[in-house]
């Protein structure tokens, strides 16, 4: 039996007036998802436990069957693992976004989805200015980077920049010495050559760092020991690859995978098929694009990203599995909603479908929030969901 999980990050939403009080999942042209849904086990699931912040780390840990209340220790350490950083017990990882500020207002958590080569120059400058024997900055992907701090000062979790888009930052700033570093970074970066060039091209500058989600080195039980399956993770973002690595799964690199709507969809499908052909039993494909479009308030692109996932990823994987001669199951779901009206994550349940080529369920006519809710199947704890697929 082969298993494929496709995470359409942030695709779930609330009803939108301009769409005739429908959601992006309602209106997107996604014939493969809808066909599979018509023969699937369908329902809704809560991936983020009550009281936890609805971020991708607890949500995806849950989908992979790890209880976030037990295993979630901040996303930054997971990202650090993906980046090949060998964290020591006395080190703390911090997510370091490079953001666009206008005075005291958070304009963009992604600096207009800055390219990784540009971001690398920014991060090198931050490391030259702030780095020392205790602090080291590492370049990630696009706007997502990492600070490793040995014997870091006492801290509490910091505000997530994508939660305060268009808002004043003054009530959401961290304590010292983190605050001084963030303020000083603006002076360091505002006239940086990369930002001067970006402004000339009509793009937003990466004029400040923003630290958040600190944590210590994580440890997860082996996915193979838990389920008896060889697993692989395919994602553009270090968080997802880090979760996979910590669980003993293979993290597969895909050229051109960006974490936004312009990602290499076909490359992810090909990587999944190659992994299945090479003996991998379980492939976890994570696509960030709908989530980023939600954060950026790009409704048309959010719909388009869902359509791209259907046409360029799911269609190819389904066709391969159908021709492979092996039994298989496909599960499709968002990790969490990213509603357009709030431009950040919510804790609402998300719709899921589990398709099996060996059995037919009653399914739903169209894969969307309302139809999956109407089945009455609700899984309160997301870490139990995978047991409905691998059974």
C-alpha positions in Angstrom: 0.0 0.0 0.0 1.2 3.5 -0.9 0.1 6.6 1.0 0.2 10.2 -0.2 -0.8 13.2 1.9 -1.2 16.5 0.1 -1.3 19.6 2.4 -2.9 22.6 0.7 -1.6 25.1 3.3 -4.1 27.7 4.4 -6.6 26.8 1.6 -9.6 26.7 3.9 -11.4 30.1 4.4 -14.6 31.8 5.4 -17.4 32.7 2.9 -16.5 35.8 0.9 -19.1 38.3 -0.3 -17.3 39.0 -3.6 -17.4 35.2 -4.4 -21.2 35.1 -3.8 -20.6 34.1 -0.2 -18.6 31.1 -1.3 -15.0 30.2 -0.4 -11.9 29.8 -2.6 -12.3 26.0 -2.3 -15.9 26.4 -3.5 -15.1 28.3 -6.7 -11.7 26.9 -7.7 -11.7 24.6 -10.7 -10.3 21.5 -9.2 -11.7 18.5 -11.0 -9.3 15.9 -9.5 -10.0 16.9 -5.9 -13.7 16.9 -6.5 -13.6 13.5 -8.3 -11.6 12.0 -5.4 -13.9 13.6 -2.9 -16.9 12.0 -4.4 -15.5 8.6 -3.5 -13.7 9.5 -0.3 -14.1 9.4 3.4 -14.8 13.1 4.1 -15.0 15.2 7.2 -13.4 17.9 9.2 -10.5 17.9 11.7 -9.0 20.3 14.3 -5.3 20.2 13.9 -4.4 22.9 16.5 -5.3 22.1 20.1 -7.4 24.6 22.0 -5.2 27.2 23.6 -2.3 26.8 21.1 -1.5 29.4 18.4 -2.7 28.2 15.0 0.7 27.9 13.3 2.0 25.4 10.8 4.2 23.6 13.3 1.5 22.3 15.6 -0.9 21.8 12.7 1.5 19.7 10.6 2.8 17.8 13.6 -0.8 16.8 14.3 -1.4 15.7 10.7 1.7 13.5 10.9 0.2 12.0 14.1 2.3 13.8 16.7 0.4 15.4 19.6 1.3 19.1 19.4 0.7 19.5 23.1 3.6 17.0 23.7 6.0 17.7 20.8 5.6 21.3 19.7 8.5 23.4 20.9 8.5 26.3 18.4 9.0 26.2 14.7 12.5 27.7 14.7 14.3 24.6 16.0 12.6 22.5 13.4 13.7 24.9 10.7 17.2 24.9 12.1 17.3 21.1 11.8 16.3 21.3 8.1 19.0 23.8 7.5 21.6 21.4 8.8 22.3 23.3 12.0 23.6 21.0 14.8 21.9 22.7 17.7 23.5 22.2 21.2 21.5 22.0 24.4 22.5 25.5 25.4 21.4 27.0 22.1 18.1 28.6 21.2 16.8 29.0 17.7 14.7 32.1 16.7 12.8 32.5 13.4 14.2 35.7 11.8 11.9 37.2 9.2 13.1 40.1 7.1 10.1 42.3 6.9 8.9 45.6 5.5 8.2 48.3 8.1 6.8 51.8 7.4 7.5 53.7 10.5 5.7 51.7 13.2 3.5 49.8 10.8 4.0 46.2 9.7 3.6 46.4 5.9 4.8 43.0 4.7 6.0 40.0 6.7 7.7 38.7 3.5 9.3 41.8 2.1 7.4 41.3 -1.1 8.4 37.6 -1.2 12.1 38.6 -1.5 14.2 36.2 -3.5 16.6 33.9 -1.6 19.8 35.3 -3.3 18.7 38.9 -2.2 17.9 37.7 1.3 21.2 35.9 1.6 23.0 39.3 1.2 20.7 40.8 3.9 21.3 38.0 6.3 25.1 38.1 5.8 24.9 41.8 6.7 22.9 41.1 9.8 25.4 38.4 10.8 28.4 40.8 10.2 26.7 43.5 12.4 25.1 41.4 15.2 26.9 38.0 15.1 29.5 37.1 17.7 30.7 34.0 19.5 27.1 33.5 20.9 24.9 34.6 18.0 24.9 33.4 14.4 22.5 34.1 11.5 21.7 31.5 8.9 20.0 32.1 5.5 16.8 30.1 4.8 14.4 30.5 1.9 13.0 33.9 0.8 12.1 35.8 4.0 12.4 32.9 6.4 15.7 32.7 8.2 17.2 31.6 11.5 19.2 33.1 14.4 21.0 30.6 16.8 21.8 32.1 20.1 24.0 30.4 22.7 22.8 31.0 26.3 20.1 33.3 25.1 18.4 35.7 27.6 15.1 34.6 29.2 12.3 35.0 26.7 8.6 34.4 26.1 7.2 33.8 22.6 7.1 36.8 20.4 4.4 38.2 18.1 4.2 36.6 14.6 4.7 39.3 12.0 1.9 37.8 9.7 -0.6 38.4 12.5 -0.1 42.2 12.6 -0.1 43.0 8.8 -1.2 46.6 8.4 -1.1 47.2 12.1 1.1 49.2 14.5 3.9 47.2 15.9 4.2 49.2 19.1 2.0 46.9 21.2 3.6 43.8 19.9 7.3 44.3 20.4 9.5 41.8 22.4 11.5 42.7 25.5 15.2 43.7 25.6 17.7 42.8 24.3 15.7 41.5 21.4 13.9 44.9 20.9 17.1 46.9 20.6 18.4 44.4 18.0 15.3 44.7 15.9 15.3 48.5 16.1 19.0 48.7 15.2 18.5 46.3 12.3 16.3 49.0 10.6 19.2 51.5 10.6 21.5 48.8 9.3 19.2 47.7 6.5 17.2 50.8 5.3 20.0 51.9 2.9 21.3 48.4 2.1 22.2 48.1 -1.6 19.7 45.2 -2.0 16.9 47.4 -0.7 17.9 50.4 -2.8 17.8 48.3 -5.9 14.4 46.8 -4.8 12.9 50.2 -4.3 14.1 51.3 -7.7 12.3 48.3 -9.2 9.1 49.2 -7.3 9.4 46.4 -4.7 9.2 46.6 -1.0 12.5 46.7 0.9 13.6 44.2 3.6 14.3 46.9 6.0 14.0 45.2 9.4 14.5 41.8 11.0 11.7 40.4 13.1 12.5 37.7 15.7 9.8 35.2 16.8 9.1 31.5 17.8 12.1 30.7 19.9 12.8 27.2 21.0 15.2 24.4 21.9 16.3 21.4 19.8 13.3 19.1 19.2 13.0 15.4 19.3 10.3 13.3 17.7 9.6 9.5 17.8 10.5 7.7 14.6 7.7 7.8 12.0 8.8 4.4 10.7 8.7 2.8 14.1 5.3 4.4 14.7 3.7 3.3 11.5 6.1 0.8 9.8 6.4 3.0 6.8 9.3 4.6 5.0 8.4 8.3 4.8 9.4 11.3 2.8 8.5 15.0 3.0 8.4 17.4 0.0 8.2 21.1 0.8 9.8 24.4 0.0 9.8 25.5 3.6 12.4 24.5 6.2 9.8 24.0 8.9 8.2 21.1 7.1 11.5 19.5 6.1 12.7 19.9 9.7 9.6 18.0 11.0 10.3 15.3 8.5 14.0 15.0 9.4 13.3 14.9 13.2 10.8 12.1 12.5 13.4 10.1 10.6 11.8 10.8 7.2 13.6 11.8 4.1 13.4 15.5 3.2 13.4 15.8 -0.6 14.8 19.0 -2.3 12.9 20.3 -5.3 14.6 22.8 -7.6 12.4 25.9 -7.9 10.3 25.2 -4.9 9.7 28.7 -3.5 6.8 28.6 -0.9 4.7 31.0 -3.0 2.3 30.8 -6.0 5.3 30.7 -8.4 6.6 27.4 -6.9 7.6 24.4 -9.0 4.3 22.4 -8.7 5.3 19.8 -11.4 8.7 19.3 -9.7 6.9 18.4 -6.5 4.7 15.9 -8.3 7.7 14.4 -10.0 9.7 14.2 -6.8 6.7 12.4 -5.1 6.4 9.9 -8.0 10.1 9.2 -8.0 10.1 8.6 -4.2 7.2 6.2 -4.6 8.9 4.4 -7.4 12.1 4.1 -5.3 10.4 2.3 -2.4 9.0 5.1 -0.3 5.7 4.0 1.3 4.4 7.4 2.5 4.9 10.8 0.9 3.9 14.0 2.6 3.6 16.9 0.1 3.3 20.4 1.5 2.3 23.4 -0.7 2.6 26.8 0.9 1.1 28.9 -1.9 -2.6 29.2 -0.7 -1.4 30.3 2.7 1.0 33.0 1.3 -1.8 34.3 -0.9 -4.1 34.5 2.2 -1.5 36.5 4.1 -1.0 38.8 1.1 -4.7 39.3 0.6 -4.5 38.0 -3.0 -7.9 36.4 -3.5 -7.5 35.6 -7.2 -4.1 34.1 -6.6 -5.4 32.0 -3.7 -8.0 30.5 -6.0 -5.4 30.0 -8.7 -3.0 28.3 -6.4 -5.6 25.7 -5.5 -6.2 25.1 -9.2 -2.5 24.8 -9.9 -2.1 22.2 -7.1 -5.0 20.2 -8.6 -3.8 20.3 -12.2 0.0 20.2 -11.7 0.4 18.0 -8.6 -2.6 15.9 -7.7 -3.5 15.0 -11.3 -0.1 13.6 -12.0 0.2 11.7 -8.8 -3.3 10.2 -9.2 -2.5 9.1 -12.8 0.8 7.5 -11.7 -0.8 5.7 -8.7 -3.7 4.4 -11.0 -1.1 3.0 -13.4 1.2 1.6 -10.8 -0.8 -1.6 -10.1 -0.4 -1.0 -6.3 -3.1 -0.3 -3.8 -3.0 3.3 -2.6 -4.6 6.0 -0.5 -4.6 9.8 -1.0 -5.5 12.3 1.7 -6.0 16.0 0.9 -6.5 18.8 3.5 -5.2 22.2 4.7 -3.2 22.2 7.8 -5.1 25.2 9.1 -7.3 27.9 7.5 -5.8 31.3 6.4 -9.0 33.4 5.9 -8.7 36.3 3.6 -10.6 38.6 5.9 -8.0 38.3 8.7 -4.9 37.6 6.6 -3.5 35.2 9.2 -4.2 31.7 10.5 -7.4 30.6 12.4 -8.0 27.6 14.6 -11.2 26.5 12.7 -11.5 22.8 11.7 -10.4 22.1 8.1 -12.0 19.8 5.5 -10.3 16.5 4.7 -10.8 13.7 2.2 -9.2 10.2 2.2 -9.5 8.4 -1.1 -8.7 4.7 -1.4 -8.5 2.8 -4.7 -9.7 -0.4 -2.9 -12.9 0.9 -1.3 -15.6 3.5 -2.2 -17.1 5.8 0.4 -20.2 8.0 0.0 -18.0 11.1 -0.4 -19.1 14.6 -1.2 -20.0 16.2 -4.5 -17.5 19.1 -4.2 -14.5 19.3 -1.9 -15.2 22.3 0.3 -15.7 23.3 3.9 -19.5 23.0 4.0 -19.8 19.6 2.3 -17.1 18.1 4.5 -18.8 19.5 7.6 -22.1 18.1 6.5 -20.9 14.5 6.7 -20.9 14.8 10.4 -17.5 13.2 10.8 -15.4 15.4 13.0 -12.0 14.5 14.4 -11.4 16.6 17.5 -7.7 15.8 17.8 -5.8 16.1 14.6 -3.1 13.6 15.7 -5.7 10.9 15.4 -6.5 11.6 11.7 -3.7 9.6 10.2 -5.1 6.5 11.8 -8.1 6.8 9.6 -5.9 6.6 6.6 -3.3 4.0 7.7 -5.6 1.3 8.9 
